[in-house]
Every structure is written in C-alpha cells, then in structure tokens.
Amino acid sequence: MLQWVRERLDRLQRLEQDQRWLAHDHTSMGLTTRYLNAISTDWRSKVHDHSSVVRSRLGLNPEISLSNQRVTITTKPKLILLGYGEHGKGTCVKLLNTIFGLTGISSSYFANEHVVYPVLKDLYGYTSFDECYYDRHNHRQEWYDLIKQYNTPDGCRLARDLYAQYNIYDGVRNIEEFISIKEAGLFDYAIWVDASQRKPIEDASSCTVSSKDADIVLDNNGPLYITTRKLIKLITTLYPSMVNGPGSLDSETYAFIPVSRD
C-alpha cells in the first residue's frame, strides 16, 4: 500500500548522488526540481506551482492510488469504538475506511436516521436528517427515550441493525447497552480511543462506559500519523488473515492519507 509514495520519497534522498539515473526518471526529476527550488537561496525568483498542478503534471494522485490499494480482508471485522466526545472515534472510522475499506457510522447518526427522525420530523418541522441530528442537544431526553423504547425488549436491537450494514459501531455510551451488545456476541473487539491528554473527559452523566470496559485502549494523544501507525498495527495484529498489509510507513507517507482529525 502506498508503495509508490515510499519509492518516490526514498529516491528523493538519493537523487543528488545519481544525476544520470535522475535524468531518466520523469517523476523523481519533477519532485526533486520542486524541492530544490523551494530550498534554494533565490527561491523568491522561482515559480512554485500549487501541489495539485504538480500532481497533475506528473500523473500523481495520492487519493486515487490509496483507494485502489486498500488492504484486502478475507473476514470483515466487527468492531465497537468507545470513548469520550471528540477523542477521535470518528477519525478512526475514517482511517479504517480509507486504509482497509471498513465501514462504520456514529451510533447517534444511525439512530437519527432509523429511529429519531421519523418521529420528530413532524413535531419540530425538520426537513432533513442533518437538521434533526444537529439539533439533538436541544432534545436529549426525547432522543434517549426513543432509543430506549426501540431497544426494548431487545437491548441491542439498534446494534443488530447497525452491524447488518456496517463493520464498526462508533460511540456506544450506555453501559447497559454495551453489555447487551457484548453478551450477544455482535462484535469481535471493543476499542477505547483515548485523547485525555489533549481533550476533556466526560462524567458518568453522559457516558457510563469507560476504558475498563474495552479490550484495547488506543492512544490518540500524539500526532495523527502516529495514531494511524498504531491503528494499522493493531488491526493487522487482531486480524492476521489480512493480505497485502501496508507494512512500516514513515511520517511523510502518512501525510498522503486524505484524512484529518475531526
């Protein structure tokens, strides 16, 4: 995966020592010229094209190459992500989708579409799923009651519906619901995403699950590329049946993954 990026980066470190080889490699020559222009003493007099122009001229498109080189998985994982708000669960879902092709969705968004919006749209005049979703903080009790009613008597009905369409359940907050899902065997592993060194934590009034309920804690306190590296290693360790794994990637290569933190 992203082998072409690693090859280009490795070449850049050797180009000045191998001018004869450089002359025959159009892509590396273009990238090196851009790099040398950027660090030259007279850089102000140079023409510095936008990166999109350079990629187009050299035939490079990281996003397309990434999607075409996703890891192939023989058995699709079923995961559940736990953690406080804004600690990176959504970012992890994006990374797992971008790198491995796994699908996931916020439990709140899924509940909105399938449970809440059909009931509240006429009551509050909502005209779209998003309008209802982004107004949820003003109607927490109604959301809670509707989801609880949906999950009665089957405490993991919502989770069953979600896993029928997705690989990853993002954001269960209620410990009773989590226990029901766990006892039903709907997921393989529970992963707690921790960013407590850079983001605030919540109290039990809004989140009754904790890191102790998870099988694994993923440290998301450092740079995004470090989290990406940890996530890749974690998934390929938990699911060794994966083939064509990405292997060891450096920070420059991770920068080409088109995912940013929420």
N, C-alpha and C positions, 0 to 999 in steps of 0.2 A: 504494500500500500504506500502510495506517495513515493514510490521508488524513484520516479523521475525527478522529484524535488531534491532528494538526497544526492542523487548523482550530480545535479547542477551545482549544489552547494559544495560538494567535495571538489568538483572541478575548479570552482572559483578560487580555492585555496592553492591550486597548483598552476594556474594559468600563466602567471608571470614567469614561471620557470620553464614553460613549454610553449613558446610562441609559435613554433612550427605546427604543433598539434592544434593550437588555438585557431590558426588561420583556416582550418578545415572544419571547424565546428561553429556553425552559424549562431546557434542559441547561446552557447557559452561566450562567444565573442561579443554578442549584443549585451549580455548581462554584465560582462566584465567592463566593457566600454562605459556603461551606465555607472558602474561602481567607481571606476577611476575618475570619471568626470565629477562625481559627487565629492570626492576627497581631494581633488587637485587644488593647488593654491589659487588658480584663476577660475574657480568654479562659478563665480558670478557671470563670467562671459560665456559659459557653456549653456546649451539648450538641454533642459531637463524635462523630458516628456512625462506625462501622467502615467502611472503604473498600468492603467487599462490600455493605453496606447502601446506601451512596450509589450504587454502580454499579447495583444492582437497582432503586432508586427512579428513577434517571434513564435506565434502559434501556441502560446501557453494559456491555459485556463484551469487554475487550481480547483475550482468548484466542480467543473465537469469531470476532471480526472479523478477527483475524490469520489464522486458518486459512482463512477464506472469501476472503481477499485475497492468497493466495500468488501468487508470480510464476509466470507460465505459461512453460514452456520447450519450444521446438519440438524440440530434440535433447537428450536427457538426458546430462549429463556423466558421465564415468568418471574419478574422482579417486583418488589414493592419498595418504594423510596419513602423514608421517614425523615423528619427534620423540621426545624422552625421555619417560619416565613422568611423568604429572601436569603436563605442559606445555600441555595444553589441546586435544589432538586430539579427545577425546570431546565437549568443549564445542563445538568447531567442527562436529562432526557434528550435534549437537542444533540449532545455529543454522541450518545448511544445510537441515535437515529442516523446521524451523519456518518459515523465511523462503521457501525455494524448493521445499519438498516433496521434496528429495532424500533418499534412504535410505542408511544406512551402518551398519556394525557393526564392533566390535572384532574383529581377526583372532583373538585369543585366545578370545573368546566363541564365534565361529563355529566355530573348530577344536574347541572343547569339545563343542559340540552334535553336530557331524558326524563327528569323529574320536576324540576322547579319551574322552568319557563312555561311549560304547557298550562300550569296552574295560575301563575302570577301575571302572565302577559296581559290578560283582560283586566285583572284587578288594578294594575298600575299603568296600563296603556303602553307596555313595551312593544316595540316594533321589530326587535331583533334579539338573538341570543346574547350578543355582546352587551346590549343595553341593559338587559337583566343581570348579566354577570357582573358588570362593573358597578351596579347599584346594590350588590349583595350585602355590603357592610351596613346599609341602612335597614336591612330586613333579616338580620342574623337569626332571630328566633323563628321566623317563618321558614327559612331555609332549613334550620335544624329540625323543626317539626316535620316538614315534608320528607326529608331524607330518612328520618327515624321511622315515619309511617311506611315509607317504601321498603325499608329493611325489616319490617315486622310481618310475619314471624321469622322469616329467614334473615338473620343478621348480616349476611354477606350477599344479599341479592344484588345490590349495586355493583359489588366487586365481581360477581359472576358475569354480569352483563358487560362490564368493562373488559375483563380478561377474554371475553369471547371475540373482542375486536382488537385488543392491544396486548403488547408484551409487558408493559410497565404501568403499574398503578402508582401515580405520583400524588402523595400528600395525605394519606390517612392520618387523622389527628385524634380520633377517639379510640381509647384502649380497648373498649368492649368490641367495637367493630373490628379492630386489628386482631384480637384474639379469635373472633369468629372466622375471619378470613384464614388465619393461620391453622386453626383446627380443621378447617375444610380442605386444607392442602392445596390452596389455589395458587400459591407462589413457591418458588424454589428458595429464594433468599430475601431477607429484609435488610436493606442498606440504609444506615443513618448518615445523612450528609451534614457534616459539621463545619460551620464557619463562625464559631463563637468568639474567635479572636478578632474578628473584624465586623461582626454583625450582632445586634442584640438578640437575646434569647427571650422566650415567652414563658409565662407561668401556666399553671395547670388549668386556669380558667379557659384557655383557648387551645391547649394542646396537652392531652393526657398521656400520650406515648412519649418515650424517652429513648436515649441511646442504648439503655439496658435491654430494651425490647428487640433490638436489631441483632442480626447475626454478624454484621460487619459495620464498622464505622469508617467512612471515607472522609479524610481530612481535606477540606476545601478552603483552608485559610491562606494558602500561598498563591502564586501566580496561576493563571488559568492553564498554562501549558503543563505545569506540574500536576494539577488535578487531572488533566487529560491523560498524562502518562500513567498516573496511578489507576485511573479508571480502566484504561486499556489492559494493564497488567492484571487487574482484579478480574475483569470479565474473561480474559483468556485463561486465567487460572481456574476460575469456577467452572468454565465450560471448555475443557481441553479438546473437545471434538471439533472446535473451530479450525478451519484451514485457512491458509494464506494470511496469517496474522500479520499485523503491522510491524512487529519487532521493536527494536530500540530506535526511537526517533529523538532528534535533538530539538532545542527550543525554537530554532529557526524554522524547522519543518512544521512544528505545531502551529506556528503563526499563519500557515496557509489554510488551516482548517477554518471554514467560514462560520464559526460560532463565537458569540460574545456572551459575557455574563449578563443575566437579566438585571 
